[in-house]
Amino acid sequence: MSAETAALLRERLAALAPQSLAIEDESHLHAGHAGAKEGGHYKITIVAAAFAGQNTVKRHRLIHAAVGDLMRGRIHALSIRAFSPDEV
């Protein structure tokens, strides 16, 4: 995993005050894929109170708003599993 990209993801997602956050680099699974040259493929699992009462689309929008410009360079694809504390 690009330690720098993971650190940036953690820094940006801190705005959601996660109770837990796991970041996995899945770029190796996409070797040869056109996007593999333009940014990594990451999977996050995040638990945050900010997701309580929010549907999946709203949760993903919160995450994309937090990571912002990382999605236009460092990250080509982001797989998201987002939960509120009462769902885990």
C-alpha positions as CSV (number, residue, x, y, z in Angstrom):
1,M,0.0,0.0,0.0
2,S,1.2,3.4,-0.7
3,A,1.8,4.6,2.8
4,E,1.4,8.2,1.7
5,T,-2.0,7.6,0.1
6,A,-3.2,5.6,3.2
7,A,-2.0,8.4,5.5
8,L,-3.9,10.9,3.3
9,L,-7.0,8.8,3.4
10,R,-6.9,8.5,7.2
11,E,-6.3,12.2,7.5
12,R,-9.2,13.2,5.3
13,L,-11.6,10.6,6.8
14,A,-10.8,11.9,10.3
15,A,-13.4,14.6,9.5
16,L,-16.0,11.9,9.9
17,A,-14.7,10.9,13.4
18,P,-14.5,7.2,12.6
19,Q,-14.7,4.7,15.5
20,S,-12.8,2.3,13.3
21,L,-11.2,2.5,9.9
22,A,-9.5,-0.2,7.8
23,I,-7.8,0.6,4.5
24,E,-6.6,-2.1,2.1
25,D,-4.7,-1.6,-1.1
26,E,-6.2,-3.8,-3.8
27,S,-4.1,-2.4,-6.6
28,H,-2.3,-5.7,-7.2
29,L,-5.7,-7.3,-8.1
30,H,-6.0,-4.8,-11.0
31,A,-2.6,-5.1,-12.6
32,G,-2.9,-4.5,-16.3
33,H,-6.2,-2.6,-15.9
34,A,-6.0,0.9,-17.5
35,G,-6.7,2.7,-14.3
36,A,-3.9,0.9,-12.5
37,K,-1.5,3.4,-14.1
38,E,-3.4,6.4,-12.9
39,G,-4.0,5.7,-9.3
40,G,-4.5,2.9,-6.8
41,H,-7.5,0.7,-6.0
42,Y,-8.4,0.9,-2.3
43,K,-11.0,-0.7,-0.1
44,I,-12.1,1.0,3.1
45,T,-14.3,-0.3,5.9
46,I,-15.4,2.6,8.2
47,V,-17.6,2.8,11.2
48,A,-18.8,6.3,12.2
49,A,-21.7,7.9,14.0
50,A,-22.0,10.3,11.0
51,F,-23.6,7.4,9.1
52,A,-26.5,6.9,11.5
53,G,-29.8,7.3,9.7
54,Q,-28.0,7.7,6.3
55,N,-28.6,5.5,3.3
56,T,-25.7,4.0,1.4
57,V,-25.7,6.8,-1.3
58,K,-25.5,9.5,1.4
59,R,-22.7,7.6,3.2
60,H,-20.7,7.3,0.0
61,R,-21.2,11.0,-0.7
62,L,-19.9,11.9,2.7
63,I,-16.8,9.8,2.1
64,H,-16.2,11.1,-1.4
65,A,-16.6,14.7,-0.1
66,A,-14.0,13.9,2.6
67,V,-11.4,12.4,0.3
68,G,-12.0,15.0,-2.4
69,D,-9.1,15.5,-4.8
70,L,-7.5,12.1,-4.0
71,M,-10.1,10.6,-6.3
72,R,-8.6,12.6,-9.2
73,G,-5.1,11.2,-9.0
74,R,-3.9,9.0,-6.2
75,I,-7.1,6.9,-6.2
76,H,-8.6,5.3,-9.3
77,A,-11.2,3.2,-7.5
78,L,-12.5,3.1,-3.9
79,S,-14.6,0.3,-2.6
80,I,-16.6,1.4,0.5
81,R,-18.2,-0.4,3.4
82,A,-19.6,2.2,5.7
83,F,-21.5,1.4,8.9
84,S,-23.0,3.3,11.8
85,P,-21.9,2.1,15.3
86,D,-25.3,0.3,15.9
87,E,-24.8,-1.8,12.7
88,V,-21.6,-3.5,13.9
